[in-house]
Amino acid sequence: MLLSLWNHDLQAQLALAESQVNAARARAAAASLRADQARRDAARISYLHKRDLSSEESVDQARTEAEAQARECRAARADIEVQKASRSLAEAQLAKTRLMAPFDGIVAEVIGEKGEYLTPSPPGVATPPAVDLISVKCFYVSAPIDEIDSSRLKPGLETRIHIDAFGERRFPGRLRRIAPYVLEVEKQARTVEVEVDFVRDQDESLQRPGYSADVEIVLARRSGVLRIPTEALEEGGQVLVLKGGLLAERKVKTGLSNWEWTEVTNGLAEGDQIVLSLDREGVRAGVPAMAENQR
């Protein structure tokens, strides 16, 4: 149990309901004994009547009494079920005052202390949780994907997980879920939420709830291709090439791409020198330049 509201009155009602169940059981047991006795008496008087040792009236009275006691017994047993239902109602009302943990975990935060009053927030304002319970048995990464890219996704795709707390380290993952709806948040792009599992148990054991992460979903792989850093690609699919001591724009055709690398299918050859520092002042086509370093 994580927390309990004041419920002394409901505990008293439950105790009362429990005692009423016990009382009903006792009444049913007594009624059952009387019914058995009445049935035996009726059988004896009927036996005597067959030998002309009792009157017809006494037989009728005995049989009527036996039937009445049998019905009293059934009514007493039915009353047990009525009292059980009352007890169940009292238990349900008491349960409303208790917050039970739905899973084993760690209590990360408790809002409020014993004796304080909890009041709901006004309409439109989120009410803070009374208890923040965290499970550390299973970790996954939840991330938004632009709706434009969501149609190419399917569960089982390979992913790479980058968690800020681990620097440049990448963790292999697997796409496990794609939300069946699009999120539309004011002043934000429309996105689809995806969930990614860690592939290796040892990687999962290093995580903490709430870590920030980036997820890269691998849609395809190609080897033995010409590639350039994605940061070198200008809008419109152009790059600046250093040739003869001058910078020149060159249109290129691209293939696969991610945040780091972009495949070039036409327009460049292996060994061409391209500009990476596009944000430097004065870097433009036609100006003289020289290479500082090569990647």
C-alpha positions in Angstrom: 0.0 0.0 0.0 1.4 3.4 -1.0 -1.0 5.6 0.8 -4.3 5.7 2.6 -6.9 8.4 3.1 -8.7 8.7 6.4 -11.1 5.8 6.5 -11.9 4.9 10.2 -15.7 5.1 9.4 -15.3 2.7 6.5 -13.2 0.3 8.6 -16.0 0.3 11.2 -18.6 -0.3 8.5 -16.5 -3.3 7.2 -16.2 -4.7 10.7 -20.0 -4.4 11.1 -20.6 -6.1 7.8 -18.3 -8.9 8.8 -20.1 -9.4 12.1 -23.4 -9.4 10.3 -22.2 -12.2 8.0 -21.2 -14.3 11.0 -24.6 -13.6 12.7 -26.3 -14.7 9.5 -24.3 -17.9 9.4 -25.3 -18.6 13.0 -29.0 -18.0 12.3 -28.8 -20.2 9.2 -27.2 -23.0 11.3 -30.0 -22.7 14.0 -32.7 -22.7 11.3 -31.2 -25.8 9.7 -31.3 -27.6 13.1 -35.0 -26.6 13.6 -35.8 -27.7 10.1 -34.2 -31.1 10.6 -36.1 -31.5 13.9 -39.4 -30.6 12.3 -38.8 -33.0 9.5 -38.1 -35.9 11.9 -41.2 -35.0 14.0 -43.3 -35.0 10.9 -42.0 -38.4 9.9 -42.7 -39.8 13.4 -46.2 -38.5 13.5 -46.9 -39.9 10.0 -45.6 -43.3 11.2 -47.9 -43.2 14.3 -50.9 -42.1 12.1 -50.5 -45.2 10.0 -51.0 -47.2 13.1 -53.9 -45.1 14.2 -51.9 -43.7 17.1 -52.2 -40.0 16.0 -54.9 -37.8 14.5 -55.0 -36.5 10.9 -54.8 -33.0 12.3 -51.6 -33.6 14.1 -50.1 -35.0 10.9 -51.1 -31.9 9.0 -49.6 -29.6 11.7 -46.4 -31.6 11.7 -46.0 -31.5 8.0 -46.8 -27.8 7.8 -44.3 -27.0 10.5 -41.6 -29.1 8.7 -42.2 -27.2 5.5 -42.2 -23.8 7.3 -38.9 -24.6 9.0 -37.4 -25.8 5.8 -38.3 -22.4 4.2 -36.9 -20.6 7.2 -33.7 -22.4 6.7 -33.5 -21.5 3.0 -34.3 -17.9 3.9 -31.5 -17.8 6.5 -29.0 -19.2 4.0 -30.1 -16.6 1.5 -29.5 -13.9 4.1 -25.9 -15.1 4.4 -25.4 -14.1 0.7 -27.1 -10.7 1.3 -24.7 -10.0 4.2 -21.8 -11.1 2.1 -22.8 -8.6 -0.6 -23.0 -5.9 2.0 -19.5 -6.9 3.2 -18.2 -6.7 -0.4 -19.7 -3.2 -0.7 -18.0 -2.1 2.4 -14.7 -3.6 1.2 -15.1 -1.8 -2.1 -15.7 1.5 -0.4 -12.7 1.0 1.8 -10.5 0.1 -1.2 -11.3 3.6 -2.7 -9.3 5.1 0.1 -6.2 3.0 -0.4 -3.7 3.4 -3.2 -2.0 0.0 -3.9 1.2 -0.4 -6.0 0.3 -2.0 -9.3 3.9 -3.4 -9.6 7.1 -3.7 -7.6 9.2 -0.6 -7.9 10.9 2.4 -6.2 9.0 5.3 -4.7 10.8 8.2 -6.3 8.6 11.0 -4.8 5.7 11.5 -2.5 3.6 14.7 -2.7 2.3 15.5 0.7 2.7 14.2 4.2 0.5 12.4 6.8 -2.4 14.6 7.9 -2.4 16.9 4.9 -5.4 17.4 2.7 -5.3 16.7 -1.0 -7.5 18.8 -3.3 -7.9 18.4 -7.1 -6.5 21.1 -9.3 -8.9 23.5 -11.1 -10.1 22.4 -14.6 -7.3 22.6 -17.2 -4.5 22.2 -14.7 -2.9 18.8 -14.2 -3.2 17.4 -10.7 0.3 16.3 -9.5 0.5 12.6 -8.7 0.4 11.7 -5.0 3.1 9.1 -5.4 5.7 8.7 -8.2 6.4 4.9 -8.5 9.2 3.7 -10.8 10.0 0.2 -12.1 13.6 -0.6 -12.8 13.0 -4.1 -14.1 12.4 -3.2 -17.8 13.7 -0.2 -19.7 12.8 1.1 -23.1 13.1 4.3 -25.0 10.1 6.4 -26.1 10.7 8.9 -28.9 8.6 11.0 -31.3 9.1 10.4 -35.0 7.9 12.9 -37.6 4.7 11.7 -39.2 6.3 12.0 -42.7 8.8 9.2 -41.8 6.3 7.0 -39.9 5.0 5.1 -42.9 8.4 3.5 -43.5 8.6 2.0 -40.0 7.7 -1.5 -38.9 8.3 -3.4 -35.6 11.6 -5.3 -35.5 13.7 -2.7 -37.3 17.3 -2.2 -36.0 18.0 0.9 -34.1 20.9 2.8 -32.5 20.3 4.5 -29.1 22.3 7.5 -28.1 22.0 8.5 -24.4 23.5 11.8 -23.3 24.8 10.3 -20.1 27.1 8.0 -22.0 28.7 10.5 -24.4 29.3 9.1 -27.9 28.5 5.6 -26.9 25.7 3.9 -29.0 23.5 1.1 -27.7 21.9 -1.4 -30.2 18.2 -1.5 -30.0 15.1 -2.9 -31.7 11.9 -1.1 -32.6 9.1 -2.8 -30.7 6.0 -0.5 -31.1 4.6 2.2 -33.3 1.7 4.2 -32.0 -1.5 3.8 -34.0 -2.2 7.5 -33.9 -0.6 10.9 -34.6 0.1 13.3 -31.7 -0.8 16.9 -32.4 0.7 19.3 -29.9 0.3 23.0 -30.2 3.3 24.7 -31.7 5.0 21.4 -32.4 5.3 19.1 -35.4 2.8 16.3 -35.8 4.6 13.1 -34.6 4.1 9.4 -34.0 5.4 7.9 -30.8 7.6 4.9 -31.1 9.1 2.6 -28.5 12.6 0.9 -28.7 13.9 -2.0 -26.6 17.6 -2.5 -25.7 19.0 -5.6 -27.4 21.5 -6.5 -24.7 20.7 -7.1 -21.0 23.9 -5.5 -19.9 23.0 -2.3 -21.6 19.6 -2.2 -20.0 21.1 -2.7 -16.6 23.1 0.6 -17.0 20.0 2.8 -17.5 18.1 5.1 -15.2 14.5 6.1 -15.6 14.2 9.6 -17.2 17.5 9.6 -19.2 17.3 11.7 -22.3 18.0 9.8 -25.5 18.1 10.0 -29.3 17.0 7.1 -31.4 18.3 6.4 -34.9 16.2 3.8 -36.8 18.0 1.9 -39.5 15.8 1.6 -42.6 18.5 0.2 -44.9 22.3 -0.4 -45.2 24.7 -0.1 -48.1 28.4 -0.8 -48.1 31.1 0.2 -50.6 29.5 3.5 -51.5 30.8 7.0 -51.7 29.6 9.1 -48.7 30.1 12.6 -47.4 29.4 14.2 -44.0 25.7 15.3 -44.0 26.8 18.7 -42.6 28.6 19.4 -45.9 25.3 19.2 -47.9 23.7 22.6 -48.7 20.0 23.1 -49.3 19.1 22.0 -52.9 21.6 19.1 -52.8 24.8 21.1 -53.5 28.3 21.0 -52.0 31.2 23.3 -52.2 34.2 21.7 -53.8 37.8 22.9 -53.5 39.3 22.8 -57.0 42.3 24.7 -58.3 42.5 26.9 -55.2 38.9 28.1 -55.6 35.5 27.0 -54.1 32.9 25.9 -56.6 29.3 24.7 -56.2 28.5 21.3 -57.5 25.2 19.6 -57.7 25.1 16.0 -56.3 22.6 13.2 -56.3 22.2 11.5 -52.9 20.9 8.1 -51.7 20.7 6.9 -48.1 21.2 9.5 -45.5 21.2 10.0 -41.7 22.3 12.8 -39.4 26.0 11.9 -39.9 26.5 10.6 -43.4 24.9 10.9 -46.8 25.4 8.6 -49.7 26.5 10.3 -53.0 25.4 8.5 -56.2 26.5 11.1 -58.7 28.4 14.4 -58.8 31.5 13.6 -56.7 34.4 11.2 -57.0 36.5 9.6 -54.3 39.3 12.0 -53.3 37.3 15.3 -54.0 37.8 17.9 -51.3 34.6 19.4 -50.0 33.9 22.2 -47.5 32.6 21.2 -44.1 32.6 24.7 -42.5 29.7 26.1 -44.4 28.8 28.4 -41.5 32.2 30.3 -41.6 32.0 33.9 -42.7 33.1 34.4 -46.4 32.7 30.7 -47.4 31.0 30.8 -50.8 31.5 29.8 -54.3 34.2 31.6 -56.3 36.4 32.6 -53.4 40.0 31.3 -53.1 40.6 28.8 -50.4 43.0 26.1 -49.1 42.5 22.9 -47.2 43.0 23.0 -43.4 42.4 19.3 -42.8 40.9 16.3 -44.5 38.2 13.9 -43.3 
